[in-house]
Amino acid sequence: MSRSFGFRSPLLLVPFVVVFLLLSRLAGTAHLQSAPAADRPFVVEYYYKTQWGHADEFIALFRKNHYPLLKKQVEMGRLLRVYAVTPVYHTTEDGRWDYRVTIVYKSAAVAHDGFDSAALAKQLYPDQETYRKEEQRRFEILEAHWDLPIKDLDLDTR
């Protein structure tokens, strides 16, 4: 005599198995969605608005003195990526910016760890007097500068 455990056909088990597997999958991915932000890349957009007529000078100084420091940090593993864009068309003066540099940090913790790039600057730029003057000039010709941490927004999820 065989036991049926209340089920007359194994096919009746299929809906229960499917529901069980779906719930197991959801429970298994819940920890991925709630992973600490410290373990994910942290993205900051840096906007630069230069005084009229100084955009080319600004980006030349940025490329010469600041970008190599950022590339060195990519090599070190602190940063994952650095890239820049510039608008194709002009906007209103209120909304104008000349350059947006996006830095992808390894994590939020790395972005806020107080890293001092002075040692890197001394290594890359032995003539510190010229370096300091050029960096001062880069900021003198700025009209505005702001930093905007961003996060991805999944438009498919409600």
C-alpha positions as CSV (number, residue, x, y, z in Angstrom):
1,M,0.0,0.0,0.0
2,S,1.5,3.3,-1.0
3,R,0.9,6.6,0.7
4,S,-0.3,9.5,-1.4
5,F,0.1,12.2,1.3
6,G,-3.2,13.7,0.2
7,F,-2.2,14.3,-3.4
8,R,-3.8,12.2,-6.1
9,S,-1.4,13.1,-8.8
10,P,2.2,14.4,-8.9
11,L,1.0,17.1,-11.3
12,L,-0.8,18.7,-8.5
13,L,2.5,19.5,-6.9
14,V,3.7,21.6,-9.8
15,P,2.0,24.8,-8.8
16,F,3.4,24.5,-5.2
17,V,6.9,23.8,-6.5
18,V,6.8,26.8,-8.8
19,V,5.6,29.1,-6.1
20,F,8.2,27.7,-3.7
21,L,11.0,28.3,-6.3
22,L,9.8,31.8,-7.1
23,L,9.7,32.8,-3.4
24,S,13.1,31.2,-2.8
25,R,14.6,33.2,-5.7
26,L,13.1,36.4,-4.4
27,A,14.5,35.7,-1.0
28,G,17.9,34.8,-2.5
29,T,18.2,38.1,-4.4
30,A,16.9,40.4,-1.6
31,H,20.4,40.5,0.0
32,L,21.8,41.7,-3.3
33,Q,19.4,44.6,-3.5
34,S,20.1,45.6,0.0
35,A,23.9,45.3,-0.3
36,P,25.6,48.1,1.6
37,A,26.2,51.2,-0.5
38,A,29.8,51.1,0.7
39,D,30.4,48.1,-1.5
40,R,29.1,49.7,-4.7
41,P,30.8,52.3,-6.9
42,F,30.0,55.8,-5.9
43,V,29.6,58.4,-8.7
44,V,30.2,62.1,-8.4
45,E,29.7,64.7,-11.2
46,Y,31.9,67.8,-10.8
47,Y,30.6,70.8,-12.7
48,Y,32.8,73.7,-13.7
49,K,31.5,77.1,-15.0
50,T,34.4,79.3,-16.2
51,Q,34.5,83.0,-16.7
52,W,33.6,83.9,-20.3
53,G,36.5,83.4,-22.6
54,H,38.5,81.2,-20.2
55,A,37.1,77.7,-20.9
56,D,40.0,76.6,-23.0
57,E,42.6,77.9,-20.5
58,F,40.7,76.1,-17.7
59,I,40.6,72.7,-19.4
60,A,44.3,73.0,-20.5
61,L,45.2,73.5,-16.8
62,F,42.9,70.7,-15.7
63,R,44.5,68.3,-18.2
64,K,48.0,69.4,-17.1
65,N,47.7,69.4,-13.4
66,H,44.6,67.7,-12.1
67,Y,43.8,64.9,-14.6
68,P,47.2,63.1,-14.0
69,L,46.4,63.0,-10.3
70,L,43.1,61.4,-11.1
71,K,44.6,58.9,-13.5
72,K,47.1,57.9,-10.8
73,Q,44.3,57.2,-8.5
74,V,42.7,55.0,-11.1
75,E,46.0,53.1,-11.3
76,M,45.9,52.8,-7.5
77,G,42.4,51.3,-7.6
78,R,40.8,54.1,-5.6
79,L,38.9,55.4,-8.7
80,L,37.3,53.1,-11.3
81,R,36.8,55.7,-14.1
82,V,37.2,59.4,-14.9
83,Y,35.7,61.1,-17.9
84,A,34.6,64.6,-19.0
85,V,31.9,66.1,-21.2
86,T,31.2,69.6,-22.5
87,P,27.9,70.9,-23.8
88,V,27.5,71.1,-27.6
89,Y,25.1,74.1,-27.4
90,H,24.8,77.1,-25.1
91,T,22.2,77.3,-22.4
92,T,20.8,80.1,-20.3
93,E,23.4,81.8,-18.1
94,D,21.8,80.5,-15.0
95,G,22.1,76.9,-16.1
96,R,25.4,77.2,-17.9
97,W,28.3,75.0,-17.2
98,D,31.4,74.4,-19.3
99,Y,32.7,71.0,-18.2
100,R,31.3,68.1,-16.3
101,V,33.9,65.7,-15.0
102,T,32.5,62.4,-13.7
103,I,34.5,60.4,-11.2
104,V,33.5,56.8,-10.4
105,Y,35.0,56.0,-7.0
106,K,35.5,52.4,-5.9
107,S,33.0,52.9,-3.1
108,A,31.4,55.7,-1.0
109,A,33.9,54.9,1.7
110,V,36.8,55.5,-0.6
111,A,35.1,58.8,-1.8
112,H,35.0,60.0,1.8
113,D,38.1,58.6,3.3
114,G,40.0,61.9,3.4
115,F,42.7,60.8,0.9
116,D,45.3,63.5,0.6
117,S,46.7,63.8,-2.9
118,A,49.6,66.1,-1.8
119,A,52.1,63.3,-1.9
120,L,51.0,62.3,-5.4
121,A,51.2,66.0,-6.5
122,K,54.8,66.2,-5.2
123,Q,55.7,63.1,-7.0
124,L,54.2,64.1,-10.3
125,Y,55.1,67.8,-10.1
126,P,58.6,68.4,-8.6
127,D,58.2,72.1,-9.4
128,Q,55.6,72.7,-6.7
129,E,55.7,76.5,-7.1
130,T,54.6,76.3,-10.7
131,Y,52.0,73.6,-9.8
132,R,50.5,75.7,-7.1
133,K,50.4,78.9,-9.3
134,E,48.7,77.0,-12.1
135,E,46.2,75.4,-9.8
136,Q,45.4,78.8,-8.2
137,R,44.9,80.2,-11.7
138,R,42.6,77.3,-12.6
139,F,40.3,78.2,-9.7
140,E,40.7,82.0,-10.3
141,I,39.0,81.7,-13.7
142,L,36.1,79.7,-12.4
143,E,32.8,81.4,-11.9
144,A,31.2,78.4,-10.2
145,H,32.0,74.9,-9.3
146,W,29.7,72.3,-7.7
147,D,29.8,68.6,-6.9
148,L,26.8,66.3,-7.4
149,P,26.8,62.7,-6.1
150,I,24.5,60.7,-8.2
151,K,22.9,57.2,-8.2
152,D,21.4,55.1,-10.9
153,L,17.6,55.1,-11.1
154,D,16.0,51.9,-12.4
155,L,13.1,53.0,-14.5
156,D,11.8,49.5,-14.9
157,T,11.3,49.1,-11.1
158,R,8.4,50.8,-9.3
